[in-house]
């Protein structure tokens, strides 16, 4: 899902939301300020990520957005010539898109990591994996959040 | 601040080529920089932004954390056992402060 919003418009919306003091609570268009699409573009260098190979495990419904367990795994033999080097995880409706970047080496044996993340509201979480041959794969998952985890 | 991290390997002794699972938990506020105090002033960001794991000096896993990682960050990953040696986990926060934990793996 990509909204066509220019950088200037996005900045105006962001500034407006900040002025209203409603950063975390602002519904709808506030997430135009989220930089997850830019982060993915920077990560892939503009290449399109294929579907598959990446698996993002998240609960369908998270009661507490402050600590949502997340596992990301990538199907790869993890040999010296064929492995996953990096996995970027972004959240599309958090105040900021970045969640984490995992760095693997052939010595990792398997490309799999688990951590707990904060989600401000119901949204899509996206994982993009970079393979050693320069190709990219992705997966995304929607999480329904009952109590947001970024407010204050 | 510099409390000891809790680290658990699923096995202390492994055969060469086995996968060893590492689970680690470290105490840290992970202040996101998005919150405001009761006077409405933003609370400055203070998070662990980098995590690395080396086995016998070789990096097997690393992660860059953003403010969207929960407080007291938990991390779980695996590595392939190649040789015996120290498993060193390092967390670095926005102030450059390091938290280091170490375990041993015996590979036969």
gemmi code that builds the backbone of each chain (N, CA, C; Angstrom):
import gemmi

chains = {
    "A": [
        ("UNK", (0.843, -1.192, 0.000), (0.000, 0.000, 0.000), (0.884, 1.250, 0.000)),
        ("UNK", (0.842, 1.990, -1.095), (1.650, 3.210, -1.138), (0.729, 4.393, -1.424)),
        ("UNK", (0.790, 5.376, -0.551), (0.037, 6.602, -0.794), (0.934, 7.554, -1.540)),
        ("UNK", (0.362, 8.209, -2.541), (1.160, 9.188, -3.280), (1.106, 10.526, -2.544)),
        ("UNK", (2.084, 10.737, -1.708), (2.142, 12.004, -0.970), (3.554, 12.550, -1.139)),
        ("UNK", (3.654, 13.768, -1.574), (4.979, 14.344, -1.781), (5.640, 14.599, -0.439)),
        ("UNK", (6.956, 14.760, -0.495), (7.692, 14.978, 0.743), (7.198, 16.239, 1.449)),
        ("UNK", (6.912, 17.292, 0.635), (6.474, 18.548, 1.231), (5.152, 18.371, 1.960)),
        ("UNK", (4.226, 17.668, 1.283), (2.931, 17.423, 1.914), (3.102, 16.635, 3.202)),
        ("UNK", (3.950, 15.630, 3.127), (4.166, 14.784, 4.301), (4.692, 15.612, 5.460)),
        ("UNK", (5.626, 16.511, 5.148), (6.213, 17.353, 6.189), (5.156, 18.279, 6.785)),
        ("UNK", (4.295, 18.821, 5.905), (3.250, 19.721, 6.385), (2.320, 18.988, 7.328)),
        ("UNK", (1.943, 17.777, 6.924), (1.045, 16.986, 7.762), (1.719, 16.688, 9.100)),
        ("UNK", (3.007, 16.321, 9.022), (3.736, 15.992, 10.245), (3.809, 17.197, 11.162)),
        ("UNK", (4.118, 18.362, 10.581), (4.236, 19.577, 11.375), (2.893, 19.901, 12.017)),
        ("UNK", (1.822, 19.742, 11.237), (0.486, 20.011, 11.744), (0.162, 19.118, 12.927)),
        ("UNK", (0.475, 17.842, 12.774), (0.180, 16.882, 13.831), (0.983, 17.206, 15.080)),
        ("UNK", (2.247, 17.604, 14.878), (3.096, 17.927, 16.024), (2.556, 19.148, 16.744)),
        ("UNK", (2.122, 20.153, 15.967), (1.616, 21.382, 16.553), (0.375, 21.099, 17.385)),
        ("UNK", (-0.430, 20.182, 16.907), (-1.642, 19.840, 17.636), (-1.316, 19.001, 18.868)),
        ("UNK", (-0.063, 18.635, 19.002), (0.347, 17.848, 20.162), (-0.311, 16.485, 20.174)),
        ("UNK", (-0.561, 15.959, 18.989), (-1.321, 14.714, 18.911), (-0.543, 13.645, 18.170)),
        ("UNK", (0.777, 13.681, 18.317), (1.629, 12.781, 17.536), (1.192, 11.323, 17.646)),
        ("UNK", (1.065, 10.849, 18.880), (0.767, 9.437, 19.058), (-0.700, 9.141, 18.784)),
        ("UNK", (-1.555, 10.127, 19.072), (-2.976, 9.859, 19.005), (-3.589, 10.219, 17.653)),
        ("UNK", (-2.864, 11.015, 16.852), (-3.432, 11.476, 15.598), (-3.823, 10.299, 14.711)),
        ("UNK", (-5.065, 10.243, 14.306), (-5.492, 9.114, 13.470), (-5.227, 9.397, 11.994)),
        ("UNK", (-5.418, 8.387, 11.203), (-5.415, 8.547, 9.750), (-4.140, 9.083, 9.164)),
        ("UNK", (-4.184, 10.326, 8.693), (-3.098, 10.831, 7.859), (-1.794, 11.093, 8.611)),
        ("UNK", (-1.801, 10.997, 9.933), (-0.564, 11.247, 10.673), (0.532, 10.283, 10.254)),
        ("UNK", (0.139, 9.059, 9.845), (1.169, 8.062, 9.524), (1.854, 8.357, 8.205)),
        ("UNK", (1.404, 9.414, 7.526), (2.123, 9.839, 6.331), (3.542, 10.242, 6.713)),
        ("UNK", (3.729, 10.605, 7.999), (5.056, 11.007, 8.456), (5.942, 9.798, 8.727)),
        ("UNK", (5.354, 8.623, 8.771), (6.138, 7.409, 9.024), (7.100, 7.168, 7.871)),
        ("UNK", (8.335, 6.856, 8.218), (9.380, 6.781, 7.193), (9.685, 5.348, 6.757)),
        ("UNK", (8.763, 4.414, 7.005), (9.092, 3.006, 6.725), (9.353, 2.745, 5.241)),
        ("UNK", (8.564, 3.410, 4.362), (8.793, 3.184, 2.922), (10.174, 3.685, 2.501)),
        ("UNK", (10.564, 4.846, 3.044), (11.905, 5.389, 2.742), (12.987, 4.440, 3.233)),
        ("UNK", (12.772, 3.882, 4.429), (13.771, 2.971, 5.001), (13.934, 1.728, 4.125)),
        ("UNK", (12.808, 1.197, 3.640), (12.868, 0.011, 2.777), (13.593, 0.363, 1.481)),
        ("UNK", (13.260, 1.522, 0.915), (13.880, 1.942, -0.342), (15.390, 2.076, -0.174)),
        ("UNK", (15.793, 2.663, 0.957), (17.216, 2.850, 1.225), (17.907, 1.491, 1.401)),
        ("UNK", (17.213, 0.580, 2.050), (17.759, -0.745, 2.339), (17.954, -1.565, 1.061)),
        ("UNK", (16.966, -1.483, 0.156), (17.039, -2.301, -1.060), (17.732, -1.556, -2.191)),
        ("UNK", (18.025, -0.282, -2.004), (18.606, 0.515, -3.080), (17.635, 0.660, -4.245)),
        ("UNK", (16.332, 0.635, -3.954), (15.320, 0.823, -4.982), (14.877, -0.466, -5.649)),
        ("UNK", (15.537, -1.587, -5.329), (15.144, -2.870, -5.936), (13.826, -3.350, -5.331)),
        ("UNK", (13.104, -4.135, -6.118), (11.854, -4.682, -5.617), (12.132, -5.992, -4.890)),
        ("UNK", (11.535, -6.136, -3.731), (11.723, -7.355, -2.953), (10.665, -8.371, -3.348)),
        ("UNK", (11.097, -9.605, -3.607), (10.161, -10.663, -3.960), (9.441, -11.184, -2.733)),
        ("UNK", (8.319, -11.864, -2.973), (7.581, -12.474, -1.862), (8.197, -13.829, -1.541)),
        ("UNK", (8.025, -14.281, -0.315), (8.468, -15.619, 0.051), (9.816, -15.620, 0.734)),
        ("UNK", (10.235, -16.783, 1.168), (11.494, -17.056, 1.869), (11.579, -16.413, 3.242)),
        ("UNK", (10.985, -15.226, 3.396), (11.001, -14.563, 4.705), (9.720, -14.928, 5.447)),
        ("UNK", (9.855, -15.213, 6.742), (8.661, -15.499, 7.529), (8.675, -14.624, 8.772)),
        ("UNK", (7.592, -13.862, 8.903), (7.453, -12.957, 10.028), (6.392, -13.535, 10.952)),
        ("UNK", (6.763, -13.832, 12.174), (5.837, -14.408, 13.132), (5.465, -13.380, 14.177)),
        ("UNK", (4.198, -13.010, 14.174), (3.709, -12.028, 15.141), (2.311, -12.457, 15.561)),
        ("UNK", (1.895, -12.106, 16.767), (0.523, -12.448, 17.140), (-0.472, -11.654, 16.299)),
        ("UNK", (-1.637, -12.250, 16.018), (-2.648, -11.556, 15.234), (-3.198, -10.376, 16.034)),
        ("UNK", (-3.382, -10.613, 17.321), (-3.887, -9.559, 18.208), (-2.888, -9.390, 19.353)),
        ("UNK", (-2.401, -8.173, 19.535), (-1.479, -7.899, 20.633), (-2.221, -7.067, 21.659)),
        ("UNK", (-2.374, -7.612, 22.868), (-3.101, -6.872, 23.896), (-2.283, -5.700, 24.394)),
        ("UNK", (-0.966, -5.892, 24.459), (-0.100, -4.832, 24.963), (0.933, -4.468, 23.903)),
        ("UNK", (0.767, -3.277, 23.327), (1.670, -2.853, 22.259), (3.073, -2.540, 22.739)),
        ("UNK", (3.282, -2.573, 24.063), (4.612, -2.258, 24.595), (5.612, -3.379, 24.397)),
        ("UNK", (5.121, -4.597, 24.265), (6.029, -5.736, 24.126), (5.336, -6.820, 23.306)),
        ("UNK", (5.511, -6.739, 22.005), (4.905, -7.714, 21.106), (6.006, -8.665, 20.638)),
        ("UNK", (5.880, -9.966, 20.956), (6.934, -10.894, 20.536), (6.960, -11.040, 19.022)),
        ("UNK", (8.151, -10.974, 18.454), (8.297, -11.046, 17.005), (9.438, -11.998, 16.656)),
        ("UNK", (9.174, -12.921, 15.748), (10.236, -13.787, 15.229), (10.310, -13.582, 13.728)),
        ("UNK", (11.518, -13.394, 13.243), (11.685, -13.324, 11.794), (12.680, -14.404, 11.409)),
        ("UNK", (12.327, -15.175, 10.389), (13.237, -16.208, 9.916), (13.265, -16.186, 8.395)),
        ("UNK", (14.417, -16.532, 7.850), (14.588, -16.507, 6.404), (15.106, -17.870, 5.972)),
        ("UNK", (14.481, -18.398, 4.922), (14.871, -19.693, 4.384), (16.150, -19.516, 3.559)),
        ("UNK", (17.251, -20.078, 4.074), (18.536, -19.949, 3.380), (19.478, -21.031, 3.881)),
        ("UNK", (20.331, -21.572, 3.001), (21.275, -22.600, 3.457), (22.370, -22.040, 4.370)),
        ("UNK", (22.581, -20.720, 4.357), (23.578, -20.064, 5.200), (24.976, -20.683, 5.014)),
        ("UNK", (25.367, -20.863, 3.771), (26.731, -21.284, 3.463), (27.548, -20.039, 3.114)),
        ("UNK", (28.843, -20.260, 2.881), (29.700, -19.114, 2.633), (29.292, -18.338, 1.368)),
        ("UNK", (28.715, -19.055, 0.389), (28.364, -18.399, -0.874), (26.892, -18.043, -0.978)),
        ("UNK", (26.095, -18.527, -0.062), (24.660, -18.329, -0.190), (24.066, -18.159, 1.202)),
        ("UNK", (23.934, -16.915, 1.608), (23.393, -16.668, 2.942), (22.603, -15.368, 2.976)),
        ("UNK", (21.955, -15.139, 4.099), (21.218, -13.900, 4.326), (22.144, -12.966, 5.083)),
        ("UNK", (22.346, -11.752, 4.590), (23.262, -10.873, 5.308), (22.528, -9.941, 6.276)),
        ("UNK", (21.404, -9.368, 5.850), (20.714, -8.403, 6.715), (19.198, -8.559, 6.588)),
        ("UNK", (18.519, -8.295, 7.672), (17.056, -8.270, 7.647), (16.590, -6.982, 8.315)),
        ("UNK", (15.812, -6.200, 7.552), (15.268, -4.942, 8.069), (13.818, -5.169, 8.482)),
        ("UNK", (13.439, -4.661, 9.657), (12.047, -4.758, 10.104), (11.518, -3.346, 10.343)),
        ("UNK", (10.376, -3.030, 9.722), (9.767, -1.715, 9.929), (8.294, -1.876, 10.325)),
        ("UNK", (7.794, -0.859, 11.006), (6.387, -0.824, 11.402), (5.761, 0.383, 10.723)),
        ("UNK", (4.660, 0.162, 9.997), (4.149, 1.212, 9.107), (3.386, 2.321, 9.807)),
        ("UNK", (2.952, 2.124, 11.038), (2.178, 3.184, 11.694), (2.735, 3.586, 13.056)),
        ("UNK", (3.984, 3.290, 13.314), (4.627, 3.822, 14.514), (5.054, 5.262, 14.226)),
        ("UNK", (5.330, 6.047, 15.280), (5.805, 7.421, 15.023), (7.028, 7.427, 14.110)),
        ("UNK", (7.903, 6.436, 14.265), (9.024, 6.252, 13.347), (9.011, 4.811, 12.857)),
        ("UNK", (9.358, 4.644, 11.585), (9.167, 3.338, 10.962), (10.123, 2.251, 11.423)),
        ("UNK", (11.361, 2.638, 11.726), (12.390, 1.630, 12.016), (12.084, 0.820, 13.261)),
        ("UNK", (12.312, -0.484, 13.202), (12.177, -1.337, 14.379), (13.540, -1.934, 14.731)),
        ("UNK", (14.124, -2.648, 13.765), (15.436, -3.256, 14.000), (16.017, -3.724, 12.675)),
        ("UNK", (17.320, -3.860, 12.645), (17.990, -4.511, 11.523), (18.854, -5.614, 12.121)),
        ("UNK", (18.683, -6.830, 11.610), (19.481, -7.958, 12.077), (20.568, -8.250, 11.064)),
        ("UNK", (21.759, -8.533, 11.558), (22.888, -8.840, 10.678), (23.327, -10.278, 10.912)),
        ("UNK", (23.293, -11.062, 9.853), (23.696, -12.463, 9.954), (24.993, -12.695, 9.194)),
        ("UNK", (25.659, -13.791, 9.528), (26.835, -14.226, 8.780), (26.651, -15.726, 8.519)),
        ("UNK", (27.460, -16.312, 7.646), (27.341, -17.761, 7.464), (27.488, -18.505, 8.791)),
        ("UNK", (28.229, -17.950, 9.746), (28.415, -18.588, 11.050), (27.143, -18.558, 11.897)),
        ("UNK", (26.135, -17.794, 11.451), (24.877, -17.803, 12.195), (24.208, -19.167, 12.088)),
        ("UNK", (24.488, -19.890, 11.003), (23.920, -21.231, 10.846), (22.501, -21.213, 10.334)),
        ("UNK", (21.705, -20.307, 10.882), (20.322, -20.173, 10.460), (19.952, -18.699, 10.643)),
        ("UNK", (19.171, -18.164, 9.705), (18.795, -16.748, 9.796), (17.475, -16.652, 10.542)),
        ("UNK", (17.584, -16.472, 11.853), (16.387, -16.442, 12.677), (16.666, -15.585, 13.906)),
        ("UNK", (15.775, -14.678, 14.209), (15.946, -13.843, 15.392), (14.586, -13.562, 16.003)),
        ("UNK", (14.595, -13.396, 17.315), (13.356, -13.134, 18.038), (13.608, -12.001, 19.025)),
        ("UNK", (12.688, -11.037, 19.071), (12.792, -9.973, 20.060), (11.375, -9.480, 20.373)),
        ("UNK", (11.286, -8.465, 21.224), (9.976, -7.903, 21.555), (9.936, -6.457, 21.102)),
        ("UNK", (8.851, -6.095, 20.426), (8.798, -4.765, 19.821), (7.610, -3.956, 20.339)),
        ("UNK", (7.700, -2.634, 20.097), (6.625, -1.721, 20.468), (5.799, -1.388, 19.232)),
        ("UNK", (4.474, -1.450, 19.363), (3.597, -1.061, 18.269), (2.588, -0.052, 18.802)),
        ("UNK", (2.538, 1.130, 18.155), (1.707, 2.216, 18.655), (0.226, 1.962, 18.419)),
        ("UNK", (-0.103, 1.271, 17.337), (-1.497, 1.021, 16.997), (-1.573, -0.156, 16.034)),
        ("UNK", (-2.773, -0.521, 15.651), (-2.954, -1.605, 14.678), (-2.272, -1.238, 13.370)),
        ("UNK", (-1.458, -2.131, 12.852), (-0.678, -1.787, 11.667), (0.018, -2.996, 11.059)),
        ("UNK", (0.643, -2.749, 9.901), (1.440, -3.771, 9.242), (2.885, -3.674, 9.696)),
        ("UNK", (3.488, -4.835, 9.930), (4.919, -4.915, 10.190), (5.531, -5.594, 8.963)),
        ("UNK", (6.638, -5.039, 8.466), (7.243, -5.547, 7.241), (8.686, -5.958, 7.525)),
        ("UNK", (9.082, -7.126, 7.011), (10.474, -7.566, 7.116), (11.026, -7.745, 5.706)),
        ("UNK", (12.206, -7.195, 5.464), (12.860, -7.324, 4.160), (14.233, -7.942, 4.390)),
        ("UNK", (14.524, -9.006, 3.641), (15.801, -9.708, 3.808), (16.692, -9.464, 2.605)),
        ("UNK", (17.965, -9.243, 2.906), (18.950, -9.054, 1.849), (19.795, -10.329, 1.749)),
        ("UNK", (19.816, -10.922, 0.560), (20.591, -12.145, 0.347), (22.005, -11.785, -0.103)),
        ("UNK", (22.906, -12.766, 0.053), (24.301, -12.496, -0.318), (24.467, -12.264, -1.816)),
        ("UNK", (23.512, -12.751, -2.628), (23.616, -12.530, -4.079), (22.995, -11.195, -4.495)),
        ("UNK", (22.546, -10.384, -3.519), (22.029, -9.060, -3.830), (20.537, -9.016, -4.079)),
        ("UNK", (19.853, -10.158, -3.948), (18.403, -10.142, -4.119), (17.719, -9.861, -2.781)),
        ("UNK", (16.438, -9.493, -2.867), (15.683, -9.121, -1.663), (14.373, -9.881, -1.604)),
        ("UNK", (13.990, -10.271, -0.404), (12.701, -10.915, -0.201), (12.007, -10.271, 0.991)),
        ("UNK", (10.661, -10.359, 1.003), (9.950, -9.688, 2.090), (8.722, -10.468, 2.549)),
        ("UNK", (8.241, -10.074, 3.715), (6.990, -10.594, 4.245), (6.378, -9.477, 5.078)),
        ("UNK", (5.043, -9.465, 5.169), (4.433, -8.469, 6.038), (3.271, -9.113, 6.779)),
        ("UNK", (2.974, -8.547, 7.921), (1.910, -9.119, 8.739), (1.194, -8.004, 9.480)),
        ("UNK", (-0.149, -8.118, 9.523), (-0.899, -7.113, 10.263), (-1.081, -7.563, 11.710)),
        ("UNK", (-0.876, -6.620, 12.624), (-1.082, -6.899, 14.042), (-2.135, -5.928, 14.562)),
        ("UNK", (-3.165, -6.482, 15.207), (-4.182, -5.622, 15.830), (-3.731, -5.327, 17.254)),
        ("UNK", (-3.610, -4.053, 17.567), (-3.084, -3.659, 18.871), (-4.207, -3.096, 19.727)),
        ("UNK", (-4.386, -3.646, 20.927), (-5.452, -3.185, 21.812), (-5.000, -1.954, 22.595)),
        ("UNK", (-3.803, -2.028, 23.209), (-3.266, -0.875, 23.930), (-1.950, -0.498, 23.273)),
        ("UNK", (-1.855, 0.731, 22.750), (-0.663, 1.162, 22.026), (0.554, 1.234, 22.923)),
        ("UNK", (1.726, 1.120, 22.310), (2.944, 1.030, 23.102), (3.950, 2.135, 22.883)),
        ("UNK", (3.543, 3.296, 22.358), (4.548, 4.337, 22.145), (4.136, 5.632, 22.808)),
        ("UNK", (2.984, 5.677, 23.413), (2.463, 6.917, 23.960), (3.184, 7.358, 25.218)),
        ("UNK", (2.779, 8.455, 25.778), (3.419, 8.930, 26.992), (2.507, 9.900, 27.713)),
    ],
    "B": [
        ("UNK", (21.699, 0.552, 35.982), (22.136, 0.767, 34.613), (22.961, -0.418, 34.137)),
        ("UNK", (24.064, -0.625, 34.837), (24.931, -1.696, 34.344), (24.695, -2.989, 35.105)),
        ("UNK", (23.415, -3.371, 35.175), (23.133, -4.660, 35.786), (23.604, -5.761, 34.841)),
        ("UNK", (23.830, -6.922, 35.435), (24.363, -8.022, 34.640), (23.288, -8.541, 33.686)),
        ("UNK", (23.626, -8.702, 32.420), (22.631, -9.279, 31.509), (22.417, -10.757, 31.819)),
        ("UNK", (21.232, -11.245, 31.496), (20.959, -12.675, 31.674), (21.092, -13.366, 30.327)),
        ("UNK", (21.987, -14.333, 30.264), (22.273, -15.019, 29.013), (22.099, -16.515, 29.212)),
        ("UNK", (21.458, -17.157, 28.259), (21.293, -18.609, 28.355), (21.592, -19.247, 27.004)),
        ("UNK", (22.482, -20.220, 27.010), (22.708, -21.036, 25.819), (21.914, -22.321, 26.013)),
        ("UNK", (21.318, -22.833, 24.947), (20.510, -24.044, 25.131), (21.386, -25.275, 25.350)),
        ("UNK", (22.670, -25.175, 25.031), (23.611, -26.243, 25.394), (24.992, -25.655, 25.642)),
        ("UNK", (25.690, -26.233, 26.641), (27.040, -25.748, 26.949), (28.063, -26.502, 26.122)),
        ("UNK", (27.699, -27.729, 25.734), (28.593, -28.540, 24.910), (27.858, -28.901, 23.636)),
        ("UNK", (28.558, -28.737, 22.530), (27.915, -29.007, 21.245), (28.862, -29.779, 20.357)),
        ("UNK", (28.260, -30.506, 19.405), (29.087, -31.132, 18.376), (29.305, -30.109, 17.278)),
        ("UNK", (30.426, -30.218, 16.614), (30.733, -29.297, 15.518), (29.597, -29.321, 14.493)),
        ("UNK", (29.115, -28.147, 14.156), (28.019, -28.058, 13.186), (26.645, -27.927, 13.815)),
        ("UNK", (26.542, -28.215, 15.114), (25.262, -28.061, 15.819), (24.850, -26.599, 15.870)),
        ("UNK", (23.538, -26.391, 15.924), (23.056, -25.032, 16.146), (22.895, -24.804, 17.646)),
        ("UNK", (23.410, -23.685, 18.117), (23.291, -23.327, 19.532), (22.369, -22.125, 19.620)),
        ("UNK", (21.364, -22.231, 20.488), (20.426, -21.132, 20.636), (20.831, -20.240, 21.809)),
        ("UNK", (20.828, -18.940, 21.578), (21.191, -17.973, 22.617), (19.954, -17.148, 22.948)),
        ("UNK", (19.675, -17.030, 24.251), (18.594, -16.146, 24.706), (19.223, -15.151, 25.659)),
        ("UNK", (18.934, -13.875, 25.485), (19.568, -12.883, 26.346), (18.594, -11.767, 26.675)),
        ("UNK", (18.690, -11.329, 27.923), (17.821, -10.269, 28.413), (18.700, -9.273, 29.153)),
        ("UNK", (18.495, -7.983, 28.895), (19.302, -6.974, 29.562), (18.369, -5.869, 30.069)),
        ("UNK", (18.684, -5.327, 31.241), (17.836, -4.284, 31.828), (18.190, -2.933, 31.225)),
        ("UNK", (17.203, -2.284, 30.603), (17.429, -0.954, 30.037), (16.077, -0.290, 29.802)),
        ("UNK", (15.981, 1.027, 30.063), (14.692, 1.712, 29.915), (14.236, 1.791, 28.468)),
        ("UNK", (15.191, 1.857, 27.518), (14.866, 2.031, 26.103), (13.888, 3.211, 25.918)),
        ("UNK", (14.272, 4.369, 26.445), (13.425, 5.563, 26.339), (13.330, 5.961, 24.869)),
        ("UNK", (12.099, 5.999, 24.343), (11.929, 6.105, 22.892), (12.194, 7.503, 22.335)),
        ("UNK", (12.135, 8.532, 23.194), (12.256, 9.894, 22.687), (10.924, 10.448, 22.206)),
        ("UNK", (9.873, 9.612, 22.278), (8.537, 10.038, 21.834), (7.678, 10.485, 23.023)),
        ("UNK", (8.112, 10.129, 24.220), (7.258, 10.405, 25.376), (7.537, 11.793, 25.936)),
        ("UNK", (6.542, 12.317, 26.680), (6.702, 13.611, 27.330), (6.567, 13.417, 28.826)),
        ("UNK", (7.279, 14.263, 29.596), (7.127, 14.177, 31.051), (5.874, 14.945, 31.476)),
        ("UNK", (5.622, 15.047, 32.786), (4.346, 15.624, 33.214), (4.257, 17.126, 32.946)),
        ("UNK", (5.396, 17.779, 32.661), (5.361, 19.192, 32.289), (5.237, 19.372, 30.778)),
        ("UNK", (5.110, 18.288, 30.059), (4.946, 18.375, 28.613), (6.245, 18.441, 27.841)),
        ("UNK", (7.373, 18.347, 28.552), (8.665, 18.387, 27.852), (9.024, 16.992, 27.346)),
        ("UNK", (9.545, 16.935, 26.132), (9.914, 15.607, 25.636), (11.034, 14.982, 26.463)),
        ("UNK", (10.920, 13.694, 26.721), (11.977, 12.967, 27.429), (12.987, 12.522, 26.376)),
        ("UNK", (14.267, 12.899, 26.527), (15.223, 12.571, 25.470), (15.387, 11.078, 25.248)),
        ("UNK", (15.644, 10.732, 24.004), (15.827, 9.337, 23.620), (17.052, 8.746, 24.302)),
        ("UNK", (16.931, 7.521, 24.784), (18.052, 6.831, 25.410), (17.819, 5.334, 25.250)),
        ("UNK", (18.385, 4.784, 24.196), (18.142, 3.367, 23.926), (19.462, 2.631, 23.699)),
        ("UNK", (19.391, 1.320, 23.767), (20.496, 0.494, 23.274), (20.322, 0.448, 21.764)),
        ("UNK", (21.322, 0.888, 21.021), (21.134, 0.926, 19.569), (21.908, -0.162, 18.840)),
        ("UNK", (22.771, -0.880, 19.567), (23.588, -1.869, 18.880), (23.789, -3.094, 19.767)),
        ("UNK", (23.657, -4.250, 19.163), (23.911, -5.497, 19.863), (24.796, -6.371, 18.979)),
        ("UNK", (25.825, -6.973, 19.550), (26.637, -7.899, 18.764), (26.911, -9.156, 19.564)),
        ("UNK", (27.134, -10.248, 18.860), (27.546, -11.497, 19.492), (28.722, -12.067, 18.713)),
        ("UNK", (29.810, -12.337, 19.425), (30.950, -12.982, 18.792), (31.198, -14.318, 19.474)),
        ("UNK", (31.669, -15.279, 18.703), (32.102, -16.564, 19.250), (33.561, -16.717, 18.856)),
        ("UNK", (34.402, -16.839, 19.876), (35.837, -16.918, 19.616), (36.331, -15.731, 18.786)),
        ("UNK", (35.744, -14.576, 19.032), (36.175, -13.362, 18.337), (35.537, -13.130, 16.985)),
        ("UNK", (34.793, -14.136, 16.483), (34.143, -13.977, 15.171), (32.681, -13.605, 15.347)),
        ("UNK", (32.250, -12.582, 14.614), (30.860, -12.167, 14.751), (29.919, -13.209, 14.141)),
        ("UNK", (28.913, -13.622, 14.929), (27.937, -14.572, 14.409), (26.560, -13.928, 14.244)),
        ("UNK", (26.338, -12.823, 14.956), (25.033, -12.161, 14.876), (25.187, -10.735, 15.398)),
        ("UNK", (24.436, -9.811, 14.800), (24.404, -8.444, 15.310), (23.033, -7.862, 15.003)),
        ("UNK", (22.669, -6.811, 15.713), (21.392, -6.157, 15.460), (21.502, -4.672, 15.765)),
        ("UNK", (20.836, -3.861, 14.932), (20.676, -2.436, 15.219), (19.271, -2.259, 15.761)),
        ("UNK", (19.154, -1.675, 16.929), (17.847, -1.468, 17.535), (17.388, -0.039, 17.314)),
        ("UNK", (16.082, 0.118, 17.124), (15.454, 1.427, 17.031), (14.580, 1.609, 18.274)),
        ("UNK", (14.006, 2.821, 18.447), (13.174, 3.023, 19.642), (11.982, 2.064, 19.731)),
        ("UNK", (11.642, 1.383, 18.646), (10.501, 0.466, 18.677), (10.833, -0.882, 19.317)),
        ("UNK", (12.025, -1.022, 19.887), (12.338, -2.241, 20.634), (11.920, -2.015, 22.091)),
        ("UNK", (11.254, -3.014, 22.674), (10.686, -2.872, 24.013), (11.750, -2.623, 25.076)),
        ("UNK", (11.300, -2.053, 26.196), (12.189, -1.865, 27.342), (12.716, -3.223, 27.793)),
        ("UNK", (13.886, -3.219, 28.420), (14.556, -4.461, 28.835), (14.632, -5.442, 27.663)),
        ("UNK", (15.353, -5.049, 26.617), (15.301, -5.805, 25.359), (15.725, -7.264, 25.512)),
        ("UNK", (14.919, -8.086, 24.850), (15.154, -9.530, 24.810), (15.587, -9.863, 23.393)),
        ("UNK", (16.562, -10.720, 23.275), (16.988, -11.139, 21.944), (17.280, -12.627, 21.965)),
        ("UNK", (16.877, -13.278, 20.899), (17.081, -14.722, 20.774), (17.548, -14.998, 19.359)),
        ("UNK", (18.601, -15.793, 19.232), (19.140, -16.116, 17.904), (19.942, -17.408, 18.025)),
        ("UNK", (20.510, -17.849, 16.908), (21.281, -19.093, 16.922), (22.628, -18.885, 16.251)),
        ("UNK", (23.557, -19.761, 16.552), (24.794, -19.772, 15.778), (25.245, -21.216, 15.584)),
        ("UNK", (26.104, -21.417, 14.599), (26.588, -22.760, 14.302), (27.887, -22.984, 15.058)),
        ("UNK", (27.940, -24.058, 15.857), (29.124, -24.347, 16.670), (30.269, -24.802, 15.772)),
        ("UNK", (31.377, -24.088, 15.828), (32.553, -24.454, 15.027), (33.734, -24.834, 15.919)),
        ("UNK", (33.984, -24.019, 16.944), (35.104, -24.305, 17.836), (34.787, -23.801, 19.244)),
        ("UNK", (35.438, -24.388, 20.231), (35.213, -23.973, 21.614), (35.721, -22.550, 21.819)),
        ("UNK", (35.101, -21.861, 22.762), (35.588, -20.524, 23.064), (34.531, -19.668, 23.718)),
        ("UNK", (34.875, -18.413, 23.989), (33.927, -17.520, 24.637), (32.846, -17.023, 23.677)),
        ("UNK", (31.639, -16.971, 24.193), (30.518, -16.364, 23.476), (30.296, -15.008, 24.140)),
        ("UNK", (30.625, -13.941, 23.446), (30.585, -12.610, 24.056), (29.444, -11.794, 23.456)),
        ("UNK", (28.559, -11.306, 24.330), (27.430, -10.487, 23.909), (27.676, -9.054, 24.382)),
        ("UNK", (27.507, -8.097, 23.483), (27.762, -6.698, 23.816), (26.568, -5.833, 23.412)),
        ("UNK", (26.117, -5.022, 24.346), (25.061, -4.047, 24.076), (25.679, -2.655, 24.215)),
        ("UNK", (25.381, -1.739, 23.277), (25.902, -0.382, 23.370), (24.723, 0.591, 23.305)),
        ("UNK", (24.674, 1.538, 24.248), (23.553, 2.475, 24.250), (23.951, 3.825, 23.645)),
        ("UNK", (22.966, 4.758, 23.605), (23.171, 6.058, 22.947), (24.320, 6.855, 23.564)),
        ("UNK", (24.637, 6.599, 24.833), (25.763, 7.288, 25.476), (27.089, 6.595, 25.204)),
        ("UNK", (27.051, 5.506, 24.466), (28.275, 4.759, 24.192), (28.635, 3.801, 25.307)),
        ("UNK", (27.735, 3.704, 26.286), (28.015, 2.799, 27.408), (27.822, 1.348, 26.990)),
        ("UNK", (28.757, 0.506, 27.403), (28.721, -0.900, 26.987), (28.277, -1.796, 28.116)),
        ("UNK", (27.448, -2.760, 27.801), (27.113, -3.832, 28.723), (27.603, -5.105, 28.065)),
        ("UNK", (28.425, -5.860, 28.772), (29.021, -7.052, 28.174), (28.708, -8.283, 29.015)),
        ("UNK", (28.350, -9.356, 28.360), (28.124, -10.628, 29.037), (28.865, -11.730, 28.308)),
        ("UNK", (29.267, -12.752, 29.048), (30.054, -13.811, 28.414), (29.644, -15.191, 28.911)),
        ("UNK", (29.611, -16.145, 27.992), (29.392, -17.557, 28.303), (30.470, -18.342, 27.573)),
        ("UNK", (30.553, -19.621, 27.889), (31.531, -20.474, 27.193), (30.801, -21.552, 26.412)),
        ("UNK", (31.312, -21.880, 25.251), (30.783, -23.016, 24.506), (31.923, -24.017, 24.271)),
        ("UNK", (31.591, -25.306, 24.510), (32.575, -26.346, 24.298), (32.143, -27.154, 23.082)),
        ("UNK", (32.996, -27.196, 22.089), (32.642, -27.891, 20.855), (33.548, -29.105, 20.686)),
        ("UNK", (32.915, -30.269, 20.456), (33.714, -31.474, 20.286), (33.502, -32.050, 18.884)),
    ],
}
model = gemmi.Model(1)
for chain_id, residues in chains.items():
    chain = gemmi.Chain(chain_id)
    for i, (resn, *xyz) in enumerate(residues, 1):
        res = gemmi.Residue()
        res.name, res.seqid = resn, gemmi.SeqId(i, " ")
        for name, pos in zip(("N", "CA", "C"), xyz):
            atom = gemmi.Atom()
            atom.name, atom.element = name, gemmi.Element(name[0])
            atom.pos, atom.b_iso = gemmi.Position(*pos), 0.0
            res.add_atom(atom)
        chain.add_residue(res)
    model.add_chain(chain)
structure = gemmi.Structure()
structure.add_model(model)
structure.setup_entities()
